[in-house]
Amino acid sequence: MTKNFISNKDETVRMFKNDFMESLSRVHPAVPLIIYIPVVLFFFYRSIFIFEFSFITIFSLIIFGITVWSLAEYTLHRFIFHYEPKSKFGEQIHFIFHGVHHDYPSDSRRLVMPPSVSIPLAVLFYFLFENILGIDLVSPFFIGFIIGYLFYDMTHFAVHHFAIKNKFFLFLKKHHMRHHFQDSKKGYGVSSPVWDDVMKTNFDKTKEEYKSFV
């Protein structure tokens, strides 16, 4: 197996000369929870007390939002984060967005999405979904979308840093580790491998390297 990382220790490389820009590229793993749990509570309030949706409507749209997030996660990871432009500037942008994570996969301050990226994406997705679903239905839907994102971020941190024993999360960890250390052109789903199965980018489970991979 080809070694496709520089260091698997909790260390990294400086990406920006400017201290402020460098600080924006690093984030404590609790930051997404601090930012987005209030957002989830806000949309729960709107769903229940402003739009007065029934439990089944809220629950159904939350599940729908989680499902759409899982597809967004797969799509962003495969087609945006792993897009490698040929120009020098493009290579630098790719390294900043995702290449650094593959070079230093255990850097604890670059495992969750920094707010400088996640907030603009959240705003963009919100207005996109509002135009599609309307100002009322988007509230419970966006709860699910954000919950899906938080599950992704926390799962991504956990599979890189926790000694996992739970069978489900251990399965996710092995799936993601194969992406890092076996074949980075497969296994794009972090919180779920479902879309890898649908899009035919999952690992070949019949091969001996799959069975023996730890």
C-alpha positions in Angstrom: 0.0 0.0 0.0 1.4 3.4 -1.0 1.9 5.8 1.8 -0.1 8.9 0.8 0.4 11.1 3.9 3.3 13.0 5.4 2.5 12.5 9.1 -0.1 10.6 11.0 0.7 12.4 14.3 -1.4 15.3 15.7 0.6 17.9 13.8 0.3 20.0 10.7 2.0 22.5 8.5 1.5 26.2 8.4 -0.6 27.2 5.4 -0.6 31.0 5.5 2.1 33.6 6.3 -0.6 35.9 7.7 -1.4 35.0 11.4 -5.1 35.9 11.0 -5.6 33.8 7.9 -3.7 30.9 9.6 -6.0 31.2 12.6 -9.1 30.9 10.3 -7.8 27.5 9.0 -7.7 25.9 12.5 -10.7 25.2 14.7 -11.4 23.4 17.9 -13.8 20.4 17.3 -16.4 21.8 19.6 -16.9 25.0 17.6 -19.4 23.6 15.1 -21.6 22.4 18.0 -21.4 25.9 19.7 -22.3 27.6 16.4 -25.0 25.3 15.0 -26.9 23.8 18.0 -28.5 27.3 18.5 -29.3 27.3 14.8 -31.1 24.0 15.2 -33.0 25.2 18.2 -34.0 28.4 16.4 -35.5 26.4 13.5 -37.2 24.0 16.0 -38.9 27.1 17.5 -40.0 28.4 14.1 -41.3 24.9 13.1 -43.3 24.4 16.3 -44.4 27.9 17.4 -44.4 30.0 14.2 -45.5 27.5 11.5 -47.2 25.1 14.0 -46.2 21.9 12.0 -47.3 18.6 13.3 -44.8 16.1 14.8 -45.0 13.9 11.7 -44.3 16.8 9.4 -41.3 18.0 11.4 -39.9 14.5 11.8 -40.4 13.7 8.1 -38.7 16.9 6.9 -35.8 16.4 9.4 -35.2 12.9 7.9 -35.4 14.4 4.4 -32.9 17.1 5.4 -30.5 14.5 6.9 -30.7 12.5 3.6 -30.1 15.5 1.5 -27.1 16.4 3.7 -25.6 12.9 3.2 -25.8 13.4 -0.6 -24.3 17.0 -0.2 -21.5 15.5 1.9 -20.7 12.9 -0.7 -20.9 15.4 -3.6 -18.7 18.1 -1.9 -16.1 15.5 -0.9 -15.9 13.8 -4.2 -16.3 16.6 -6.7 -15.1 19.7 -4.8 -12.6 18.7 -2.2 -11.0 16.1 -4.5 -11.0 18.2 -7.6 -7.4 18.8 -8.5 -6.8 21.7 -10.9 -3.7 21.6 -13.1 -2.6 25.2 -12.4 -0.2 26.1 -9.6 -2.8 28.4 -8.0 -5.4 25.6 -8.3 -3.1 23.2 -6.6 -2.7 25.6 -3.7 -6.4 26.1 -3.4 -6.9 22.3 -3.4 -4.2 21.9 -0.7 -5.9 24.5 1.5 -9.4 23.0 1.2 -8.5 19.3 1.5 -5.0 18.3 0.5 -3.6 19.3 3.9 -6.0 16.9 5.5 -4.7 14.0 3.5 -1.1 15.0 4.2 -1.8 15.4 7.9 -4.9 13.3 8.6 -4.6 13.4 12.4 -4.3 17.1 12.8 -7.0 17.7 15.5 -7.5 21.4 14.5 -8.2 20.7 10.9 -10.7 17.8 11.2 -13.9 19.8 11.4 -15.0 22.4 8.9 -13.8 25.9 10.0 -16.6 28.5 10.4 -14.9 30.5 7.6 -16.1 27.8 5.2 -19.1 26.2 7.0 -21.0 29.5 7.6 -20.9 30.7 4.0 -21.9 27.2 2.8 -24.8 27.1 5.4 -26.1 30.5 4.2 -25.8 29.4 0.6 -27.6 26.1 1.2 -30.3 27.8 3.3 -31.3 30.3 0.6 -31.2 27.5 -2.0 -33.5 25.3 0.0 -35.8 28.3 0.9 -36.3 29.0 -2.8 -37.2 25.3 -3.4 -39.3 24.5 -0.3 -40.6 27.9 0.8 -40.0 29.9 3.9 -42.1 27.6 6.1 -41.0 24.0 5.0 -37.4 25.0 5.0 -37.3 25.3 8.8 -37.8 21.7 9.7 -35.9 20.6 6.6 -32.9 22.7 7.6 -32.9 21.2 11.1 -32.2 17.8 9.5 -29.6 19.3 7.1 -27.7 20.9 10.0 -28.0 17.8 12.2 -26.5 15.8 9.3 -23.7 18.2 9.0 -22.9 18.1 12.7 -23.0 14.3 12.7 -20.5 14.4 9.8 -18.1 16.7 11.5 -18.2 14.9 14.9 -17.9 11.5 13.2 -14.9 12.8 11.1 -13.2 13.9 14.3 -14.0 10.7 16.2 -12.8 8.3 13.5 -9.4 10.1 13.5 -9.0 10.5 17.2 -11.1 8.2 19.3 -10.5 4.6 20.2 -13.8 3.4 18.8 -15.4 0.1 19.9 -19.0 0.6 18.8 -19.6 -1.6 15.8 -21.3 1.1 13.7 -18.7 3.8 14.3 -15.9 1.2 13.9 -17.4 0.4 10.5 -17.4 4.1 9.6 -13.8 4.5 10.8 -12.6 1.6 8.7 -14.4 2.9 5.7 -12.8 6.4 6.1 -9.4 5.0 6.9 -9.5 3.0 3.6 -10.2 6.3 1.8 -7.1 7.8 3.4 -4.6 5.0 3.3 -5.9 2.5 0.7 -7.5 4.5 -2.2 -8.4 8.2 -2.0 -10.6 7.8 -5.1 -13.1 5.7 -3.3 -15.0 5.9 0.0 -16.1 9.5 -0.2 -18.9 9.1 2.4 -17.7 9.9 5.9 -20.9 9.7 8.0 -22.5 7.2 5.7 -21.2 4.9 2.9 -24.6 4.7 1.2 -23.8 7.0 -1.6 -20.6 5.2 -2.3 -22.7 2.1 -3.0 -25.1 4.1 -5.2 -22.4 5.9 -7.1 -20.1 2.8 -7.4 -17.3 4.3 -5.5 -17.2 1.9 -2.6 -14.3 -0.5 -2.0 -14.4 -4.0 -3.4 -15.5 -6.1 -0.5 -14.4 -9.3 -2.3 -10.7 -8.4 -2.3 -8.3 -9.7 0.3 -7.0 -6.2 1.0 -10.5 -5.1 2.1 -10.9 -8.0 4.4 -7.4 -7.6 6.0 -7.5 -3.8 6.2 -7.5 -2.5 9.8 
